[in-house]
Amino acid sequence: MSVDTTILERQIDGVFCTDGMLHYSPVLRRVVYVYYYRNQYILADTNLARVNRFRTIDTTSRARIKVSIIDSDGSTTLGVPPVVVNRRSCVFGVWLFIQSGLVGDNEDPNDLSRYALMDVYNLATHQYKFSFYLPFAGRNQLTSFAVFENRIAAVYGQHLFAYEMRPDAFWD
């Protein structure tokens, strides 16, 4: 078995700068990898032989992280909190849902303290489709989410909520 070490593109240290989330779309039979710290996701076949890279609508194309080395044991760590472009993500069918970590130029910066900003992409056409806000539950921020049919299951601390989405929003 051979290992391809070029699929995740190194920008800074090759470890933290390539950190992200791994998903699978049974509908497309594709592996999906979403980077945390840059505006990119990867689509690959299940053998990781055919790899395509796509950009999200965010403008951060280079990871903004600072790596530090701990003198006592030589280990590597993040020196300052990183700028997280894509906080969380999930795949359902041909749809990629990404919780954005940054507000756009036309958005209120205070919105991220009240809502999770969700961006939706069609993995079959490689296009951004739309964005929507998922409200926080009281003072609890979103800690996890998954999409099933036209519902989003969202976890806020110890609370689970189910939101229904309009099915016609996903028609192409």
Secondary structure, DSSP 8 states (H G I E B T S, - for coil): ----TTSS--SSSSSGGG-EEEEEETTTTEEEEEESSSSEEEEE-TTS-SEEEEE-SS---S----EEE-TTT--EEESS----SEEEEEEETTEEEEEESS--TTS-GGGGGTEEEEEEEETTTTEEEEEEEEE-BTTB-EEEEEEETTEEEEEETTEEEEEE--GGGG--
